[in-house]
Amino acid sequence: MSDVFLRLLWALPLVLMTGIAIMLLLRRVLPLPASSATDIAPLAVRHSLTLADDTRVHLLEVDRKSYLLVESSRQALLQPVETTRTVPPPAAPAWLQRMYKSEAR
């Protein structure tokens, strides 16, 4: 065997063991990062309503704020919603009145 091969043969385990030792030392010294799953805002779909074959309306809640998501084959629209009012005005569109009725159930 050549001299270079013998040097590599004993150097590789030495480098691997040194790397593992440094990794274990850093793991003890440095604190573990907090889980990123707790940083993600909770998302809840409160209601969904189909308006047409390619159009749906969803009422979403993110961090206790409500949003109205209208999705269609052409575009999507996200609109913040005030949740203080529980009864739609009489001149509201029929789909909005149906959404409020489904919320009352």
N, C-alpha and C positions, 0 to 999 in steps of 0.2 A: 504494500500500500504506500501511497505517496505521503509525504510529510504534511501537505495541505489537508488531505482527507483526515488524517489523525487529529490535526488541530481542530477541524470542524466537528469531529466526532465528540470531543470532550467539551468544546465551547458551547455547543447548542444546548445541552442540558443545564449548563451553568447559567446561561443567559435566561433560559425559561424559568429556572428556580429563582433567580434574582428578580425577574419581573413579577412572579407570583408573590414573593415576599414583600415587594414594594406595594403591590395592589392590596394585600392584606393589611399592611401598615397604614396606608391611606384610608382604608375602610374604617379602621378603628379611630383614627385621628379626626377625619372629616365627618361632619354630621351628614346623615342621609337626607337628600332633598325631599321636601314634602310632596305628597302625591298630587299629581296634576289633575286627577279626577275630581278632587274637591274644589279646584279652582274653576271648573266648568260650570256655567250657569245652568240650573235645572230648567228643562224645557218640557212643557206639558201641552198637549193638544186638547183643548177643552171641548170644541165642537167642530164638526165638519159638515158641509152641506154641498151637494151637487146642484149646480145651477143649469148646466147643459152637459152634453156629452164630453166636451173638452174643457169645461170650466168648473172649478171647485173653489169653495170659500172655507177657510179654516180660522178658528179663533184660537190663538196661541197665548200661552202665559210664560213669560221669561222673567225671573226674579220679581215676581208679583206685579209685573206690568203686562197689560194685555195688548196684543197686536192682531190685526186682521190681515190674513194672507189670502190674496186672490191669485189663483194660478190658472193659466189657460195654455193652449198650445202655442200662443204667440208671445206671451210675457207673463211675468209674475210681479205682483205689487204687494208691498208690505207697508201697512199703515198702523200707527199707534192708535189705541182706542181708549177712551175714558170709560171706566167701568162703574162710575157713580150712578149712572142712569140705568134703571132696569126695565123701563117701558119705552118702546120706540115711539116717536111722534106718529100721529095718525097718517101723515103724508109720507111716511117712510116706505121704501120699496118693499114689495111682498117678500123677497128673500130675507130681508133684515127682520121683518116681523116674524117669519118662520123660525129664524135663528133664536130670537128672543123667546118664542114659545117653547122651543126645544130646551132652552136653558132653564125654564121654569119647572120642567118635569123632574 
